[in-house]
């Protein structure tokens, strides 16, 4: 039902756009939005997680990585960066899509931010002078005064508070299913002249759960001139029946 509705929205948007050329529709999830102060106990849980993860990272030899559930994320992040670096227009569209989504994939970051021994081992290997105290201090220094309720401790209203190099390999490697499909269909010699981004209320996490209607909350054309939000195209039919 959502796919059919996306097609109707695309047809309506095309009638108003009046531009020839290849266009695609890209459905997106949404991040949570309520901003609240970060309490001291949450900051303390985050500190303890970082300290435990550092201890586990020390069990990996320099140049190696621990074999935990995030082991493959390190290679995926590297491959993804190389893939997008060779396709700057695609990279720009993906960044715009992520900005419009506002963190639908960050809702399960909790007080661990997906930080694992793999990530910390990477940081240690890149800078052997990093001490445990300095690592803990760096992570805590980036904890915002306010973050998104029910999401990652580092998620703010304007994005992740951590510098990209200090984010988990899971975070740096992750793309939602919609963006992965978009990347897989990208034709670099002949890319779409515009992308219609259709954002719905569900996050990346609850997209498989029947939690009622998942209405459209924002529609925007994105092209070489940047995003242009469209009014009057967010009316959603009842899709939970």
C-alpha positions in Angstrom: 0.0 0.0 0.0 2.8 2.4 0.8 4.5 1.6 -2.5 1.3 2.4 -4.4 0.9 5.6 -2.5 4.5 6.6 -3.3 3.8 6.1 -7.0 0.7 8.3 -6.8 2.8 11.0 -5.0 5.5 10.8 -7.6 2.9 11.2 -10.5 1.4 14.2 -8.8 4.8 15.7 -8.2 5.8 15.2 -11.8 2.7 17.0 -13.0 3.9 20.1 -11.1 7.6 19.8 -11.9 7.4 20.0 -15.6 10.9 18.8 -16.1 12.0 16.1 -18.5 14.6 13.5 -17.6 15.0 10.5 -15.4 13.6 10.8 -11.9 13.2 8.4 -9.0 11.2 8.2 -5.8 13.1 7.4 -2.6 11.0 6.4 0.4 12.6 7.3 3.7 12.0 6.6 7.4 12.1 9.3 10.1 14.1 9.8 13.2 12.7 10.6 16.6 12.5 14.3 17.3 11.9 15.1 21.0 14.9 16.7 22.5 15.5 16.3 26.3 18.5 17.0 28.6 21.0 14.1 29.0 20.8 13.0 32.7 23.9 12.3 34.7 23.0 8.6 35.1 22.7 8.1 31.3 26.1 9.8 30.9 27.5 7.4 33.5 26.1 4.3 31.8 27.8 5.5 28.6 31.1 6.0 30.4 31.0 2.5 31.8 30.2 1.0 28.4 33.2 2.8 26.9 35.5 1.6 29.7 34.4 -2.0 29.3 34.8 -1.8 25.5 38.3 -0.5 25.9 39.2 -3.5 28.1 37.9 -5.8 25.4 39.7 -3.9 22.7 43.0 -4.5 24.5 42.6 -8.2 23.9 43.1 -7.6 20.2 46.6 -7.3 18.9 47.6 -4.1 17.1 46.5 -4.3 13.5 43.9 -6.9 14.4 40.3 -6.8 15.4 38.2 -8.8 17.8 35.7 -11.2 16.4 32.5 -9.8 17.7 29.2 -9.2 16.0 30.4 -5.9 14.5 33.5 -7.5 12.9 32.2 -7.2 9.3 31.1 -3.6 9.8 34.7 -2.3 9.6 35.1 -3.7 6.1 31.6 -2.5 5.0 32.4 1.0 6.2 35.7 1.0 4.2 34.0 -0.3 1.1 31.1 2.1 1.4 33.4 5.1 1.7 35.3 4.0 -1.4 32.1 3.3 -3.4 30.6 6.7 -2.6 33.9 8.6 -3.1 33.9 7.3 -6.7 30.3 8.6 -7.1 30.2 12.1 -5.8 26.7 12.9 -7.0 25.4 9.7 -5.4 27.2 10.6 -2.2 25.6 14.0 -2.2 22.1 12.5 -2.6 22.7 10.0 0.2 23.8 12.7 2.5 20.7 14.8 1.7 18.5 11.8 2.2 20.1 11.1 5.6 19.7 14.7 6.6 16.0 14.6 5.6 15.5 11.4 7.6 17.0 12.9 10.8 18.2 9.6 12.2 15.7 6.9 11.7 18.6 4.4 12.2 19.7 6.0 15.4 16.7 4.9 17.5 18.5 1.8 19.0 21.8 3.5 19.8 20.9 3.8 23.5 23.7 4.4 25.9 26.2 2.3 23.9 26.1 4.1 20.5 27.1 0.8 18.9 30.7 1.3 20.1 32.5 -2.0 20.0 36.0 -3.4 20.5 36.4 -3.3 16.7 35.9 0.5 16.7 38.1 1.2 19.6 40.8 -1.1 18.2 40.7 0.9 15.0 41.2 4.1 17.0 44.1 2.6 19.0 45.8 1.3 15.8 45.5 4.7 14.1 47.0 6.5 17.1 49.1 4.4 19.5 49.5 7.4 21.8 45.8 7.1 22.8 45.5 6.2 26.5 42.4 4.8 28.1 41.8 8.0 29.9 42.0 10.1 26.8 39.7 7.8 24.9 37.1 8.0 27.7 37.5 11.8 28.0 37.1 12.2 24.2 33.9 10.3 24.0 32.4 12.0 27.1 33.5 15.4 25.8 31.2 15.0 22.8 28.1 13.9 24.8 25.6 16.7 24.1 23.7 18.6 26.8 20.5 17.6 25.1 19.8 14.6 22.9 16.9 12.8 21.3 14.6 11.0 23.7 14.5 7.3 23.1 17.5 7.3 20.7 21.3 7.2 20.8 22.9 9.4 23.5 24.9 11.1 20.7 21.9 12.0 18.5 21.0 15.7 18.6 18.4 17.7 16.6 21.2 18.5 14.1 22.8 15.1 13.8 25.4 13.0 15.5 27.5 14.8 18.1 30.5 12.5 17.5 33.1 13.2 14.8 32.8 10.6 12.0 36.1 9.1 12.8 35.0 8.4 16.4 31.6 6.9 15.5 31.1 3.2 15.5 31.9 1.2 12.4 28.3 0.0 12.5 27.1 3.7 12.2 29.6 4.5 9.5 28.6 1.5 7.5 24.9 1.6 7.9 22.4 2.5 5.2 18.7 1.8 5.4 17.1 -0.6 2.9 15.8 2.3 0.8 19.2 3.9 0.4 20.9 0.5 -0.3 18.4 -0.1 -3.1 18.9 3.5 -4.3 22.7 3.0 -4.4 22.3 -0.4 -6.2 20.2 1.2 -9.0 22.5 4.3 -9.4 23.8 4.8 -12.9 26.8 7.1 -12.7 27.0 8.0 -16.4 23.3 8.8 -16.5 22.0 9.6 -13.0 18.5 10.8 -12.3 18.0 14.6 -12.8 16.0 14.7 -9.6 15.1 12.5 -6.7 11.7 12.7 -5.0 12.2 11.9 -1.3 9.1 10.7 0.5 9.6 10.6 4.3 7.2 8.5 6.5 6.8 8.5 10.3 8.2 5.0 11.1 11.8 4.6 12.0 14.2 2.1 10.4 13.6 -0.1 13.4 9.9 -0.4 13.5 9.4 -0.6 9.7 8.7 -4.4 9.9 6.2 -4.1 12.7 2.4 -3.5 12.1 2.0 -0.5 14.4 -0.7 1.2 12.5 -0.6 3.7 9.7 2.7 5.0 8.5 1.7 8.3 7.0 3.9 10.6 4.8 5.2 13.6 6.7 7.4 15.3 4.1 7.9 15.2 0.4 10.8 17.0 -1.3 12.4 17.2 -4.7 16.2 17.1 -4.5 18.3 18.0 -7.5 21.5 19.9 -8.3 19.9 23.0 -6.7 19.3 21.3 -3.4 16.0 20.2 -1.7 12.6 21.8 -2.3 9.9 20.7 0.0 6.5 20.2 -1.6 3.3 21.2 0.1 0.0 19.3 -0.3 1.4 15.9 -1.0 1.6 14.4 2.5 -2.0 13.3 2.7 -1.8 9.6 3.5 -4.4 6.9 3.0 -5.3 4.5 5.7 -2.6 1.8 5.3 -3.1 -0.2 8.5 -6.2 -2.1 7.3 
